[in-house]
Amino acid sequence: MMLLATWEAVRSWLYSFGQEYGVDPLIFAILYFGTIPFSLLAFSALVRRYRRGRSIYLPLLIMFLCYIGTYVYLFWVGRQIPAWVYGLVVAVMLYSGFLLVRKVRVVV
């Protein structure tokens, strides 16, 4: 019972953000987690194409779109989003980009 009450409290807390900022947390989560398989497929295609000497721009574009799609949704439909959220998203994107470049350099 305690776990169910905790889950309800977390769910209510998340949906309160959705009401306050106009973003549906369920859609955000589906976009966030739903793009992971496509990003992984694009990464594997990138590695294969690189090793075959072919262009890697299309897989990179797909990975980029998968990565920013969630945040595009947040900034497009959200309203009165605090400035610190924009800063946090930019910081996360820069750090993730750094990690991605590092990972690609190790694999290829």
N, C-alpha and C positions, 0 to 999 in steps of 0.2 A: 504493500500500500504506500509505503514511503517513496518508492521509486516512481509510482504513478503520480503522486502529488508533486514530486520534484519535476517530472516531465511536464505536467500541466503548468507549473510556475514558469518554466523555461519557455514553453510554447506561448504563453500569454505575454511574457516579456518580449519575445521576438515579434509577435504580431502587433504589439504596441508601437514598435519602431515602424512597422509597415503602415500603420494608420497615421502616425505622426509625419512620416516622410513620403508617403504615397508609393512605397515600394512593397510589392507582395513578397514576403520572405520565401514562400514556396517556389515561386517562379525564379527568384534569385538563386535558391539552392539547386533547382533543376538545371538552370543554366550553368552554374558553377561546377557541379559534379557531372552533369551530362556531357560537357565538352571534354572531359578528361580522356575518354576512350579515343575520340577523334584526334586530340592532340598527340596521344601516344602513337596512333597509326601514322599521323603525319611525321612524327619524329623518326619512326622506323623507315618510312619512305624516304625521308631526307638522308638517312645513313646509307640506304641502298643506292639511291641516286648519286650520292657523292662518291661512293666506292666504284660505281660504274662510269664515273666521269661525266654524268649528266647534270643538268641544271637543278639546283636545289631551291630555286625561288618559289615554286608553287607550294611545296611542303612548308617552307618558312611562312608563306602568306597564310596558309591554313592554320598553322600553329598560332600565328599572331592573332588571327580573327577569333579562334577559339579562346585565346587568352583574354582578349579585351572585350569579348561579347557580353560577359556578365557586367562589367563596369560600364559599358555603353548603356545597358539597360538601366543600371542604377542612376546614371547621370541624366538619361533621357526622360525617364518617368518620375524620378525623385523630385521632390520640391523642398525647399528650405533645408537642404543638406548642409550640415556645418562645414566650415572651411577645413577643419582638421581631418575630415573624412577624405577630402580631395588630396590633402597632403599625404595621408596614410596610403591611399591608393597609388599615388605617384611613387612613393617610397617602395611599396611592395612590387610595383611593376619594374622599377629600376633594379631592385635586388634580384627579382626573378629573371629578368633579362640577363643580368650578370651570370647567374647560375646556369642559365640555358646555354650561353656562349661557352662557358667553361665545360659543360657537359658535352656539347657538340665537338669541341676541340679534343677532348679525351677520346671520344668514340671514333671520330674521323681522323 
